[in-house]
Amino acid sequence: MSKVKCLQIIFLITMQAADLSFHRIFLKTMFMGLKLGVSSRKMSYQERKRVIKLSANIAMAVAGNGMNWSRALIIRHAKHEKNKVLLRSLLGRKRYESITEPGFAPLNFTWQKMIMKRRFRRTNSILRRGAHASNGATARVIARSMAKKRTRTLKSLVPGGESLDDLSLLGETIDYVISLQTQVHLMRLLTEVLSVSNLSPNTKGGIS
Amino acid sequence: MNCGTPSPDQLRPALGLSSFNWNQSMDSLSPIFPLPASGEISSFMGNPLNSMHVNRLMQFPADPGFAERAARYSCFSSANYGAFSGVSEAAGKPSRVSSGHCLKAKESRMQLEMGDGEFGSGKEDSSVTDPASVLGESSAKKRKAAAKRKLKVTVENDLIAKKSRSAESTEIEKDSGMPKEEQNVDEKKQGKDDGTKASEPFKDYIHVRARRGQATDSHSLAERVRREKISQRMKLLQDLVPGCNKITGKALMLDEIINYVQALQRQVEFLSMKLATVNPGLEFNLENLFAKESNEESPIPFTLANGIDTHCSIGQLDSILHQAALMQSSLDMFGSSASQVENLWDDELNTVLQSSFGQNQEIGAPSQSFHGQLSIPHMKIEL
């Protein structure tokens, strides 16, 4: 008995001592989402997985509030019809409305801008290829284009990164990476705890 | 509260991210990495921090290299930008960065940001947090995530706010008379300048000094500032992404970052798949868990309830863990693996406890008795 108690104590201490606003919000939102989204009987595996993934991402976005990627992630999910109901009930009507209103400038990346950027990039590279360049400059040019290419893929990875400049893109990725790490960590904890408790023969109503 | 915010960030590299093998996605939780010796704390303490910082930092051993970077970064968030160009050269000289004024600004800002954090809240919890650090990874990561995020938010907000202004009005201090020597001398006096500037109100532009032998026109200086900001962030990312210590160069680093982000997203996908298979037809019924909670024995006789608003999540996890613990006792017959894990936890418990909390013997004792139970997160049960 005492061992169990000590373990509980340690667990509670961990949960309370550390700064847990992120974790609390994440877990709370995720459980809410799962509860709202998973109807026990008729759900196929695919559907359940979709709901779980949605809940996890929304939980992460809600917990990482105030960052650009957070809002962008929610908006990305809100575009699909299937998710709208769940999102609306999860976030609360007010918040959902305020987030999805299409006013915010950095997120309003217009296609025109992108086309123009592409044209500019292409003409630049063409000019460079045609123009005479010394060896050192060529290396620099190549390095710069490599970095540019990777910046582009990073922009596609980080939600809401398309309309950011280099510096803030890096800041966003820092925050996004930390949140992803926490999300993975928490989900892993969740799966392990749930799988352990599932094996218990007398599941005393914890998970039914 | 506030001084704790740099330290989780310092914990992160100290926790040996380079050995964190994130490619093995579904292995058991990575073990606790032993925290660095307290000798490093004293080296960091040599700086002019006020006593409050010292007390709080004593709780968490710090990696000085990252500590000064984090301190520098949060100092950057205060308006005392004058030290910025000198900062990038002050590798390993945190005294220049963490001048008293700088830290106080950081502190006040952190106080605003970390209001809901309850991070290390209250001195009486200091002894209570000791076993928390035992479950090092989980607690450290929690501190990491939230604290770092808030640190970043602070910095981000300030950077974004001041960025437009700084781009236009970068002050260039040109030296009359003897430019090169004075520039050199001025560089070294940056720290003292910070002290004298302390009394002035915050300026909203960046004081940048031209370096010796470099161009002094506004464009190149602004570019230099921007490049240094970018390199700072790349260094932070280097500490986040495991296995990137040796990689130099932006393109390669970006490559690693991209791979890491993709791997993390794949992990999330995989974990959601696993969650979906773990409980087919599972009802996450919070009401049930509340009812279960009331049947439990009266919980913990601590005054640990400070700031627990989401009592539900802790409660349900508590009940789940209770069952898990009961399960654990019946599963203890998996001899060798369990004992291995026990040894692992044992060693790390010892190192952690010794390094951080030498005097708290009473915490050390109970930890030995239930080290077997702590292997629950490491129990990987295949379904």
Interface residues (C-beta under 8 A of the other chain):
Chain A: S2 K3 V4 K5 C6 L7 Q8 I9 I10 F11 L12 I13 T14 M15 Q16 A17 A18 D19 L20 S21 F22 H23 R24 I25 L27 K28 F31 L34 K35 V38 S40 R41 M43 Y45 R48 K49 I52 K53 A56 N57 G64 G66 M67 A143 M146 A147 R150 T151 T153 L154 L157 V158 D166 L167 S168 L170 G171 T173 I174 D175 Y176 V177 I178 S179 L180 Q181 T182 Q183 V184 H185 M187 R188 L189 L190 T191 E192 V193 L194 S195 V196 S197 N198 L199 S200 T203 K204 G205 G206 I207 S208
Chain B: G4 P8 M26 L29 M114 D116 G117 E118 F119 G120 D125 V128 T129 P131 A132 V134 L135 E137 S138 S139 A140 K141 K142 R143 K144 A145 A146 A147 K148 R149 K152 V153 V155 E156 L159 I160 K163 R226 K229 I230 R233 M234 L236 L237 L240 V241 G249 K250 A251 L254 D255 I257 I258 Y260 V261 Q262 L264 Q265 Q267 V268 E269 L271 S272 M273 K274 L275 A276 T277 V278 N279 P280 G281 L282 E283 F284 N285 L286 N288 L289 A291 K292 P299 I300 F302 L304 A305 N306 G307 I308 D309 T310 C312 S313 I314 Q316 L317 D318 S319 I320 L321 H322 Q323 A324 A325 L326 M327 Q328 S329 P366 S369 F370 G372 Q373 L374 I376 P377 M379 K380 I381 L383
